[in-house]
């Protein structure tokens, strides 16, 4: 068994350019669009998720201090942000420490920048936020999740294969 323990380190790229000065990243919180279902034969109310449809979601970058890369990252245009992470695991069968690679590939548009604070002897802590239009998560180069709102793509890894849960919907609406 492999037990995940730590993010060993990470890098973030914007359109192929490595961004320097990041403290941490808050990855998106994926939530399906949902609507209340109630009526005859239903004992109560169900907040029913709509398959392959997601609420608005964003990614937040927390910077050490204001820098050219923080400004560059919020250029008022769409961008691909690509976070590469090395995650440490403990393999209980071999008692070895191993690392696995994770990638978070995000098609984004900038939502805003908080320039942080100015205080002598402290970090400025600016924050940038981006709306995600597409999102692909890879583990060791295997896609485990892929969402593209504008191209009606919703795929999830089921442990064996990538399941295209959006395919029946696309087919029924002629896409």
C-alpha positions as CSV (number, residue, x, y, z in Angstrom):
1,X,0.0,0.0,0.0
2,X,1.2,3.5,-0.8
3,X,0.3,6.1,1.8
4,X,0.5,9.8,0.6
5,X,2.3,12.0,3.1
6,X,3.5,15.4,1.7
7,X,3.8,17.7,-1.3
8,X,7.6,17.5,-1.7
9,X,7.7,20.5,-4.0
10,X,6.0,22.1,-7.0
11,X,6.4,24.4,-9.9
12,X,3.8,26.5,-11.8
13,X,4.0,27.5,-15.4
14,X,1.9,30.1,-17.3
15,X,2.0,29.5,-21.0
16,X,5.3,27.7,-20.6
17,X,6.9,30.4,-18.4
18,X,7.9,29.2,-14.9
19,X,6.4,31.5,-12.3
20,X,8.6,32.4,-9.4
21,X,7.7,33.7,-5.9
22,X,4.6,31.5,-5.1
23,X,3.9,30.7,-1.5
24,X,1.0,28.2,-2.1
25,X,-1.9,27.5,-4.4
26,X,-5.5,26.7,-3.5
27,X,-6.7,24.2,-6.1
28,X,-10.4,24.3,-7.3
29,X,-13.2,22.9,-5.3
30,X,-15.3,21.0,-7.9
31,X,-19.0,21.0,-7.2
32,X,-21.7,19.8,-9.6
33,X,-24.5,22.1,-10.5
34,X,-27.5,20.9,-8.5
35,X,-31.2,21.6,-8.3
36,X,-33.8,20.6,-5.7
37,X,-36.0,17.7,-6.5
38,X,-39.2,17.2,-4.7
39,X,-42.7,16.0,-5.5
40,X,-45.1,13.2,-5.5
41,X,-43.5,9.9,-4.3
42,X,-40.4,11.6,-2.9
43,X,-40.3,11.7,0.9
44,X,-38.6,15.1,1.3
45,X,-36.2,17.0,-0.9
46,X,-33.1,16.0,-2.8
47,X,-30.5,18.5,-4.0
48,X,-29.8,16.5,-7.1
49,X,-26.5,17.0,-8.9
50,X,-26.6,17.5,-12.7
51,X,-24.1,15.0,-14.2
52,X,-21.2,16.5,-16.1
53,X,-22.1,20.1,-15.2
54,X,-20.2,22.2,-12.7
55,X,-20.6,25.4,-10.7
56,X,-18.1,28.1,-11.3
57,X,-14.7,27.2,-9.9
58,X,-11.5,29.0,-9.4
59,X,-7.8,28.6,-8.5
60,X,-6.0,31.0,-6.1
61,X,-2.3,31.8,-6.1
62,X,-0.8,33.2,-2.9
63,X,2.5,35.0,-3.5
64,X,5.3,35.8,-1.2
65,X,5.5,39.4,-2.3
66,X,4.5,41.5,-5.3
67,X,6.6,40.6,-8.3
68,X,6.6,40.8,-12.1
69,X,5.4,37.2,-12.3
70,X,2.3,38.0,-10.1
71,X,1.5,40.9,-12.5
72,X,2.3,38.8,-15.6
73,X,0.1,36.0,-14.4
74,X,-3.0,38.2,-14.4
75,X,-2.5,39.7,-17.8
76,X,-6.1,40.4,-18.9
77,X,-6.3,37.5,-21.3
78,X,-6.9,33.8,-21.1
79,X,-3.9,31.6,-20.1
80,X,-3.0,28.0,-19.5
81,X,-1.7,27.5,-15.9
82,X,0.1,24.2,-15.3
83,X,1.1,23.1,-11.8
84,X,3.5,20.2,-11.5
85,X,3.8,18.6,-8.0
86,X,6.0,15.9,-6.6
87,X,4.1,14.1,-3.8
88,X,5.8,11.8,-1.3
89,X,4.4,8.4,-0.5
90,X,5.4,5.7,2.0
91,X,5.3,2.3,0.4
92,X,4.3,0.0,3.3
93,X,5.2,-3.2,1.3
94,X,8.8,-2.2,0.7
95,X,9.1,0.4,3.6
96,X,10.5,2.9,1.0
97,X,9.7,6.5,0.4
98,X,8.6,7.1,-3.2
99,X,7.5,10.1,-5.2
100,X,4.6,10.4,-7.7
101,X,4.0,13.2,-10.1
102,X,0.8,15.2,-10.2
103,X,-0.1,17.8,-12.8
104,X,-3.0,20.2,-12.7
105,X,-3.5,21.8,-16.1
106,X,-5.9,24.7,-16.1
107,X,-7.4,26.8,-18.9
108,X,-8.2,30.1,-17.2
109,X,-9.2,33.7,-17.3
110,X,-8.0,36.1,-14.6
111,X,-10.6,37.2,-12.0
112,X,-8.4,39.6,-10.1
113,X,-5.4,40.5,-8.1
114,X,-5.0,41.7,-4.5
115,X,-1.7,43.5,-4.4
116,X,-1.2,42.5,-0.8
117,X,0.2,44.8,1.9
118,X,3.2,47.0,2.5
119,X,4.8,46.6,5.9
120,X,8.5,46.8,6.8
121,X,10.2,43.4,7.3
122,X,7.2,41.3,6.2
123,X,6.0,39.5,3.0
124,X,3.5,41.4,0.9
125,X,1.3,38.4,0.4
126,X,-0.5,39.4,-2.8
127,X,-3.2,37.0,-4.1
128,X,-4.3,36.3,-7.7
129,X,-7.4,34.4,-8.6
130,X,-8.5,32.7,-11.9
131,X,-11.7,31.3,-13.2
132,X,-11.3,27.8,-14.7
133,X,-12.8,27.0,-18.0
134,X,-11.0,23.7,-18.4
135,X,-9.2,21.5,-15.9
136,X,-7.2,18.3,-16.4
137,X,-5.6,16.4,-13.5
138,X,-2.9,13.8,-14.3
139,X,-1.2,11.3,-11.9
140,X,2.1,10.0,-13.4
141,X,1.0,11.2,-16.8
142,X,-2.4,9.3,-16.6
143,X,-5.5,11.5,-16.9
144,X,-7.6,11.0,-13.8
145,X,-10.0,13.9,-14.3
146,X,-10.8,16.1,-17.3
147,X,-13.4,18.9,-17.5
148,X,-13.8,21.3,-20.3
149,X,-17.0,23.4,-19.9
150,X,-16.8,25.0,-23.4
151,X,-16.3,21.7,-25.2
152,X,-18.7,19.6,-23.2
153,X,-16.0,17.2,-21.9
154,X,-16.3,15.4,-18.5
155,X,-14.1,12.4,-18.0
156,X,-13.1,10.6,-14.8
157,X,-10.7,7.7,-14.0
158,X,-12.6,4.8,-12.5
159,X,-9.4,2.9,-11.4
160,X,-9.2,1.0,-14.7
161,X,-10.0,3.4,-17.5
162,X,-11.1,7.0,-18.3
163,X,-14.9,7.1,-18.4
164,X,-16.4,9.8,-20.6
165,X,-19.6,10.7,-18.6
166,X,-20.3,13.6,-21.0
167,X,-20.4,11.4,-24.1
168,X,-24.1,10.3,-23.9
169,X,-25.1,14.0,-23.3
170,X,-23.0,15.2,-26.3
171,X,-24.5,12.5,-28.5
172,X,-28.1,13.4,-27.5
173,X,-27.7,17.1,-28.2
174,X,-25.8,16.5,-31.5
175,X,-22.3,17.5,-30.4
